[in-house]
Amino acid sequence: MKLEHSQISRVQQANDIVDVISEHVKLTRKGRELVGLCPFHDDHKPSMNVNPDKQIFKCFACSAGGDVIKFIQMREGLTFMRAVERLAERAGIKLTMPKAMPGQQPQADRADIEKVNRWAMRFWRKNLLDNSIGEKCRDYIRSRQLADKTSEEYSLGFASDKWDDFLNAAKRKNIPEKLMLAAGLIVANDQGNFYDKFRNRMMIPIIDAAGRVVGFGGRTLGNDPAKYMNSPTTAIFDKSNCVYGLDKARHEIVSSGTVAVVEGYTDVIAVHQAGCKNVVATLGTSFTAGHAKLLKRYAKNIVLIFDSDVAGASAAERALEICLSESIDLKLTAVPHGKDPCDFALAKGGDAFKELIANATDVMKYRWEKLSEKFGKSENLADRRAATDEFLRSVATAAKGGTLDAITYGLIVNRLSKILQIPSDDIRKELSRRGGQIKQSFVSTIEDSKVSSVEFDGFASKAQAEIIEVILNEPRLFESAAKRVKADDFEKAEMRDAWRLIEQTIDENVEFTLATLLAKTESEQLAGLIVKLSDNGQDMDTLRRRLNGAIEALNEYRQKKDANYKKIKDDEILKRISAIKARTDRRNPGLLPT
């Protein structure tokens, strides 16, 4: 599915890159630009620059770069089109999608599903505030010590116990049953008749990081054995890839670098009310890889707050394995005295909850304590072997994923050697067999988003890059360059794609800007290359000299390549390029090394 460029450009312009990146990364102003830790590699010294004038970002360490669409595409692991849709939703822009081809089944419109969800939220909120209808639900909310202000902030509502209360109200607003069904707000019985999915429940809207109402959770106010009920999977909602409270917690998570994960909706609401905001909840499901991928977009550290019973410990174990395999730093803690996070926050306050998070146990320490406890309690060889195997599996997974540094790895091996009375070399061999050799360095990338740099090795490659760089800075030189250079003259695929993109944009006779180019490419690597090469600003005469010199160097290379011409050495040609580049404006040098 393709959108017209005008729509993509409108979405791009409606989303300021500083505002969008600030939702994911803490930015600090440095001159005319802003800097922050790059989320596309293991960055410890801010290496990502955001330019509000050009509306681009660029990392000088890993070469990631592009416009606001590319940032969301890479950060959230989305396709180009889904990133455009995501930003359109953020800006409140209605995209006009191409009509389905004959024989194609039209898909439910994501924007329409969100719109009917938002209407449902307001309908149930109105029910809650109704003096006669919502009294029972209001009493329940107060019994959980949630203030009226909190109820309003989180848009809590009430679904009555009638079978068709929502259905009939939606029909009066001419909302199609097909749309209500696609949103999971109604269900059909065996006879094909529709009725409300949520009945006699406190309704809790699930809002994603973009502010979309993607689904609902409903807490029964009666004797329904299903204490909580979630919306079914829809075009915009999947509980395995969604957490509750992220819309409210996102900024605090980014600022602190830590997210705490609890189990229930009311846990999040109560903890937030107490003043601890970097807390989210899984939607009544176990912690999944989808949750891990979502949260690591916003935080480097995850603290899992689990129940102190057997079921809670088991859930913690599953989450532990997921986070280790996803290369996420994980800590674990349990609420004291078997209390729920909700009850603890209400009784002790937000500062106590923050302290609970701060004192969480590192995942490897947690595993070590469990191993030591097992060895202390049992002399049974099978029990000890099982505990050891469990611990080795965790160490190997952590080492493989990159969440374990070399020093900690060595300490663990030595400790394990003492407790097991096995030589440390044997333990290292066993970990290596399990794929757990320690990594010397670790670069974190978003799934399906490979950030890589195009290297300009050799004089021909540098000459080709020089040509692209000049045209990006002065497109009026393209016409003369195109008479002597064609796309096939570029050896690297990314360079050919960049040339063709420039050629296409100029042929379309639209305004030639960096933003225009970036909005036309779906490739993250090509976007990074364009940003890298465009970061230069020189006068027309200087750019013309550079272009002519680069083309001359390329022509000489072609002569050498085609006729096995060996009279001109590579270093002589490189000197020619260097001499031309030496005339550039020293206050704003080019990116290419000489």
N, C-alpha and C positions, 0 to 999 in steps of 0.2 A: 504494500500500500504506500503510495507516494502522495505527499502534499505539495501544493504549489509553493514555490520559493517565497512568495510574498507572505504566506502564512507563517512559514518558519522564521522569516526575518522579523515579523511582528512579535512572535513569541520571544525571540532572542532580545529584542529591544525592550520588551516589557519586564524582563527579569534582570535587574541590575546585578552584575557579577559579584560585587562586594557583598550585597545583601544575601545572595544565595550561598556563597562560600562561607560567610560568617555563620550560617546555620550549621555548618559542619566543622569549621576550623576557627580557632581564635586568631584574629588578625590584629596586627599592630602597625600603626602608620609609621612609615620610614620615608620621609621626603614626600614625593608626589605619589608614591606607591604604598602598598601595604604588604606586610610579610607575615608568614605563618608556617607552622610545621606541615610539610607535605604529607598528605594522607596516602600517597601512592608508593611510599617506601618507608623504611624504618628511620625516620628523620628525628634527630635530636637537636640540631641547630637549624633554626628557620631558614629553609632554602627555597620556599615557594613565594614568588612575587605575584601580586595581583595589581594590574594596572587599570584604574577606574576610567581613564580617558580612552584607552583602546578597548576596554571591556574584555581583557584576556588575562589568563593566568599562565605562569611558567615556572617550572622547577629547574633550578640550575644543577641539581644533583642527579636526578633520574630522567630528565628531559621530557617529563609530562608537560603538556601545555595545550591550550585551546581556548575556546569561548565558554560561555555559561552552559551551553548544551553539552559540550564535551566533558565539562566537569561533572555534571549530573550523570552522564552516560557512564563515565569511568567510576565515579564514586559509588553509584548504586547498582552497578553491574547491569545496566539496561541497554537495550538496543537503541539506535539513534532515534527511531520513531517513538519509542516509548518514553525516551527522555524529553522529546518535544512535547508529547502529550502531558507528561508530568509537570513541565514548566507552564504549559498552557493552563492546566488546572490551577496551578499556584497563582497565576496572574488573572484568573477568571476569564480566560479567552475561550470562546467556543470555536473549535476547529471544524471546518467543513470537509468531511471525509469524502473521497471519491465513491460514487455509487457502486454497489456490488455488481460484478459481471453476471450475465445470465447463467443460471444454474448454481450460483454461489449462495450460501445461506447467510443472510445478514446477521451480524453479531449484535448483541445487546450493547447499546451505547453506554460507555463508562460514565460519561458526564450525566446522562439521564438517570442512571442508577444512583449516583451520588446525590443528584437533585431530589429524588424521591426519598432517599434516606434522610436528607436534611429536613424535608417536609415532615417525615415520620417523627424525627426528634422534636420538632416544634409541637406536633400534635400531642405526643405523650407528655411533653413538658406542660402543656395547657391542661391536660387531664390531672396532672399532679397538683397544680395550683387551684383546680376547681374545688370549691368548698365542700361540695357533696360527694364528688367522685374520688378525690385524691386523699381524703383524710387518713385512711388506713396506711397508705404508702408514706405519707408525711410522718406519721407516728413511728413507722419503722425506721425511717432515716434519722429521726431524732434519737431513737433508741440506740443507734450506732454512734451517737455523739457527733454527728456531722451537722455543722451549722447550716442555716438557711443560705448564707452567702456561699458556702462550699457547694451546696446543692445546685445553686444557680450557676456557679462557675463551671461545674462539670455537666451541666444540662441534664441532670437526672430527671426521669419522667416516670409515668405510670401507665401500664397497659391494663385495661380493665379485664374482668373475667368473662366478658361477653365474647361469643365466638366470632362476631362480625363487626365489632366496634370500629376497628381500624379500616377494615375492608369497605364498609359503607361510607365512612367519612372520606376515604380516598376516591371512591366512585363519584361522590358529590363534587369533587374537584376535577372530575374527568381524567383521573389518573388510570391508565390502562391496566387491566388485570395482568396482562403479559409482562408489563414493567414491574409491577409489585412482585410477581413470581420470580422474575430475574434477579430482583434485589433480595429475595429470601424473606420477604415480609409477610407473605401468605403461603399457604400450602394447599394441595388438592387432596380430597379423599378418594376412595375407590370409585365413587360415582362421578368423579370429575368436578365436584362442587368445591369452591374455595372457602377457606376460613382463615382467621388470624393465626399466625404462628406463635406470637407472644400473647399470653393471657395471664392476668393476675400476677404481674411481675413488676418489680422496680426495674426501669429501663436505663441502661448505661450506654451512651453512645461511644463507639470506638472511633477515634479520630486519628488519622495518620499524621506523619510529620509535615505533610503539605497542608494540613487543615481540612482534609476531606473526611466527611462522615462515611466511613467505609463499611460499617456494620454495627451490630448491637450485642450487648450482653444483657440477659434478663435474670434477675434474682427472684425466685418464687416467694410469694407472700402467703402461700397456703401450704398444703401437704404434698405437693408434687414431689415425687422421688428425685426428679431432676432439679437439684437445688439451683444450679445455674444452667442457662441455655444460651448458646451463641448463634449468631447468624450462620447459615450454611455458606459453603464456598461459593463465591460469585465472581464476576469479572473483575471486581476491585477488592475482594477480600478473601484471604486464606489465613486461618488462625495459626498455621504452622510458620507463617512468615510475617506475623504481625504481633506487636506488643501493645498493651494498654498503657496510656499515660505519656507516650512519647511526645505528643504535641505540646504538653505542658512541661515536660522534663528536658526536652532537647537542649535548650540553651545552657542549663546548669550542667548537663552531661558533658557538653563540648568544653565548657569553661573549666570543669574539674578534671576532665579526662577519665572519669569513673562513672559507671552506671551500676546501680544495685537492682537486682531482679528478685521480685517476690512472686507469690502465686495468684493472689486474688485482686479483683477490682477495688474492693473497699479497703484493702491494705494500702494500695497506692493512694487513694483519695485521703485516707486518714493520715498517712505519713506526710503527704504534701501539705495538708492542712496544718500539721505540726511544724512545718517549716523546713523539711528536708525534701528537696525537689528533684534530685537526680535518681528517682526510683521509678521503675516500670514493672509491669506484670505480664507473665505469660497468660494466655486466655484459657485457663483451666486445663492446659495441656502440659506435657513434659517439655522441658527445654529442648529445642530442636536446632539442627544445623542452620535452618532458615532464620531463627532468632539470633543465632551467633553472627551470621553474615550481616544481618540488619544492624545489630548493635555495634559491631566493630567499625561501622562507618562513622560512628559518633564518639566512641570511647576506646582508649587503649586498654583499659582495665574493666573487668566485669567482676562484681561481687555477688555471689549467689547466696541469698538468705533462705535457708530451707528449714522445714519443720524438724524438730528434734526426734520425731518418731522413726520407726523403721522405714515407712513409706517415704518420708522426707529424705532420709539418708540414701535410699535407693535412687531417688530422683536426682540427688546431688551427684551420685556416682555417674549416672548417664550424662549429666551436663558436663561433668569433669572431662570425660572422654571426648565429647564434642568440641569443647573449647581447646583442648590440647591439639586435636587434629586440625582445628581451624587457626592455630597459631595465635591464640588469644590468651593474655595473662589473666588467670582466674584466681579469685580468692573465695573462700567459703566461710560462712558463719551461721549460727542458729540463734534464734531469739531465746533469751534465758527463760527458764522455768516453764518451757513448753507453751509459751504464749504465742498468739498470732502477732504478726507485725502491726496489725491494726490496733490491737489491745495494748501492745507495748508502747506504741507512739502516743496513744491517748493518755496512758498512765505516766509515762516518763518524759515525753516531750521530744521535739525535733533534735535538740542537741544530743540527747542520749542515743537517738537513732543514728545520728552522724558518727558518734563515737563507736557504735556497733559496727558500722561500715569500715571505719578507719582501723579497727582492731581485727578485721577479718584475717583468717589464716591462709597463707600462701598454699597453693594447691599441692606442691611437692612436700611441704611440711605436713599438710593434712594427711597425705598418703603415708609419710614416714611415721607419723604418730599412730596411724592405724596398724602399720606393720609392727611397730614396737609393741603395741598393745596386744596384738595377736601372739607374738613370741613370748610375752610376759604371762599370758593366760594359759597357753596351751603348749604341752610337750609333744602333742600329736604331730608326727612327721608330715602327714597329708595336709593338715591345717597350715603348718608352716610353709609347706611347698606352695599351697594355693595363695597364701598371703604374699609370698615372695614373687610369684609369677605375676600377680596383680600389680605389685609395685614396679617390677621391671617393665611391664607393659606401659605403664604411665611414663616412666623415665624415657623409654624408647620413643614413645609418641611425642613427648615434649621436645626431645632432642631433634627428632626428625622435623617437627614443625617449626623449630627455631625459637621456642619460648624459654629455652633453658640455656643460660650462658655457660661458658667453658669452666669458670671457677666453681659454680654451683654443681655442675656435672661432675667435676673431680671430687668435690666434697661428698657428694652422694655415693659415688663409687667407693670411696675410702670408708665411709660409715657402713655401707652395706658389706664391705669386705670384713669389717670387724664383727658385725652382728651374725653374719653367716659363717665366719671363719673360713672364707674362701679367698684365694689371692685376687687382688684387684684386677690383674691382667685377664683373669678368667671371666670376671664380671664384665669387663670392657668387651671381650670377645662375644659374650652372650648378647650384650646390648647391640653390638654391631650386627650380629646375626639377625636380630629383630629389626634392623633398619634404623637403629638409634645412634648412629655416629653423630657427634656434636658438630654443628655447623659453625664455621668461623665468622660468617656474616649472614645476615638475614634481611631480605627485602620483601616487604608485604605488598601484594598487589590485589586489587579487587578481582574476584572471579570473572573470567571472560573479558578482562580488561588488561591486556599486556602492555606495560609501559616500556618501551625500548627506544634507544637512540640510534639514529642513522649515523654511522661513522663515515667520515670523509677521508679515507685512506688512499693515498696516491694522488698525483698531480691532476689526473683526468677527473677524478671524483671531486676534487676541490674546485677545479675550474667550472664543472657543471653546477656545483652548489653556489659558486659565485654568480653565475648567470641568473639563477632563480632568485638569489638574494637581491640583486640589483633591480630586477623586474618588480619584485614585491614592493620595493621602495619607490620605484619610478615606473609605473605601468606604461607611460608614454614611450618608453624605449622598447616596448615589446615588438612593435611593428618592424623596426629595423632589425631586431634580433631574430625575428621569425623568418626573415629572408635567408639567414645563414645557419639557423639551428632548428631542428625538428625534434619531436618527442622521442623518436627512436635513437637519437644521439645520446640520450641519458641512459647510463648503464644500470643504475639502480631503479627498481620498480617505483619506489616512493618518489624519486625525482621525476620520473616520467609522468606519474599521476599529478604531481604538483604543476608541471608544465601544462598538461592537458586541462587542469582545473583553471589555471590562469587564462589559457587560450579560450576556454568555454565562456568564462566570465566576461572577457573583453568582447567576444563575438556577440554576446547578448546585449551589449551596449547599456549595461546597468552601472551604477556607481561602483567603482572599484575600491573596495575597502577591505581591511583585514577581516572585519565582521562578516562581510558578504562572502568571502572565500570560505571561512570556517563554517558558515551556515550551509554551504553546499557539499561539504564532505561528511560522510558517516564514519570515516576511518579515524580512530584516535591517534594512530601513529603518524598519519599524514598531517593531522592538525598540529601535533607537537612539532613536526618538522617545519611547517609553515611559520609557526610562532617563533621558533628558534632562528630561522633565516630572516625573518622580518625585523628583528630587533636591531635596527640600524637607522640612522638618519643623517644623510649627507646631501650636499648640493648637487644640482643636475650635472655640472661638469665633471665632478669627481665620480659620480655614478656612471657617466658615459665612458670615462677612461677605464674604469673597472670592468665594465661590460666588454669593451673592445679588447682589453687585455685577456680576459677570460676566454672569449671566443677564439682569439688567436692561439691561446694555449691549447684549447680543445681541438682546433684544426691541426695543429702540429701533432697532437696525440693521435688523431685519426690517420694522418699520414704515416706515422710510425707504425700504427697498428695494421693498416691495410697493406703497406708496402715493405714491412719489416725494416722501417727506416731507423737507423741506429746512430746517426751522426749527432743528434741532439740528446744529451743525457737528461734523465729525469730531474736531476738537481738544478740544471740550468733553467728548465722551464719553471720549476718552483721558484727560482730566484726572480724570474720575470713577474710572476704573480705577486711575490712578496714586494717587489719594487713598486708595483702599481698600488698595492694595498697600503704601502707606507705613506702614500700621499693623502690618505683619508684624514678626516677630521679627528684629531687625537682626543678631543673631548668626548667623543662618542664612538669608540672603535667598534668594528664589526665583531661578530661572534666567532668567525672562523680563524683557527690558528694559522700562523704563517710559518 
